[in-house]
Structure formats: structure tokens, C-alpha cells
Amino acid sequence: MSANRLHFAAITPDRTVLEQEIDFVVLRTREGDMGILPGHEPCCVELAEGIAKLYQGQKQTDSLAVMGGFALVQDNRVTVLSAIA
């Protein structure tokens, strides 16, 4: 993995729904939308129901409906844990 990319994974109790290298992600949290770039401070946030938007460069390349859960950001990795995604 490149130091200027993020490794994104969305995981439910049944399976890994989506896993890919991206440049940027926007997640819907309980406090509002949160943008995450490489080098982001480590954190764990509670997610609200919403759409995770994944970007390659300036272009949104993928999206994922997330029905709550948590996101862990650490070491250029974003892991979304949700009952339904």
C-alpha cells in the first residue's frame, strides 16, 4: 500500500462487503460528514445511516450504503464495521 493512499474495508458479521485502495473517503457520522485523507489522525467514530463515498483522485468511484456501526481510522486504513452495508 502506498503511503499516500488509504486501504478501505467495509465488514459485516457475514462477510467483507468491499475492500479497495482509495485516495479519499467521506463517511456519515453521528456528528455529520467526515472526510478522511491519508495521514489522518487515528480515531474511532460512530456512524449514522448514510452513504460512504469513495474517491480516486477528484472522482467519486464507488459508494456504499451503511446502516450505522463504527469506523476505525488508523495507519492509512479505514475499517467500517456495520451490521448492514
C-alpha positions in Angstrom: 0.0 0.0 0.0 1.3 3.4 -0.9 1.8 6.0 1.9 -0.5 8.4 0.0 -3.4 6.0 -0.3 -6.0 4.6 2.1 -6.9 0.9 2.5 -10.7 0.9 2.8 -12.7 -2.2 4.1 -16.4 -2.5 4.9 -17.1 -5.5 7.0 -20.4 -7.0 8.2 -20.9 -10.0 10.5 -21.3 -12.2 7.4 -18.6 -11.0 5.1 -16.3 -8.3 3.8 -18.6 -6.3 1.6 -16.0 -4.0 -0.1 -12.2 -3.7 0.1 -10.0 -1.5 -2.0 -7.3 1.2 -2.2 -8.6 4.7 -2.4 -7.4 8.3 -2.2 -10.2 9.8 0.0 -13.5 8.7 1.7 -16.4 10.6 3.1 -18.4 8.9 5.9 -21.6 10.0 7.6 -21.1 10.1 11.4 -23.4 10.9 14.2 -21.9 14.5 14.2 -22.0 15.0 10.4 -20.0 14.1 7.4 -16.3 13.3 7.9 -13.7 13.3 5.2 -10.6 11.1 5.6 -7.4 11.5 3.7 -4.1 9.6 4.1 -2.2 10.6 7.2 -5.5 11.2 9.2 -5.2 11.0 13.0 -6.2 7.7 14.4 -9.8 7.7 15.7 -12.9 5.6 16.1 -16.3 7.2 15.2 -19.9 6.1 15.4 -21.5 6.0 12.0 -25.1 7.2 11.2 -27.2 5.7 8.5 -25.9 7.1 5.2 -23.7 6.7 2.2 -19.9 6.2 2.3 -18.4 7.9 -0.8 -15.1 6.6 -2.1 -12.8 8.7 -4.3 -9.9 8.0 -6.7 -8.3 11.4 -7.2 -11.1 14.0 -7.6 -13.6 11.5 -9.0 -16.1 9.6 -6.8 -15.6 6.0 -8.0 -17.8 4.0 -5.5 -20.4 4.4 -2.8 -21.7 2.1 -0.2 -24.9 2.3 1.9 -24.1 1.9 5.6 -26.7 1.4 8.3 -24.8 2.7 11.3 -21.9 1.0 13.0 -18.4 2.2 13.6 -15.4 3.3 11.6 -11.8 2.8 12.8 -9.1 5.0 11.2 -5.5 4.0 11.8 -2.3 3.8 9.8 -3.9 4.8 6.5 -6.6 2.1 7.0 -10.3 2.8 7.2 -12.3 -0.1 8.5 -16.1 0.2 8.6 -17.9 -2.3 10.9 -21.7 -2.4 10.3 -24.5 -4.9 10.8 -25.7 -4.0 7.3 -23.7 -2.5 4.4 
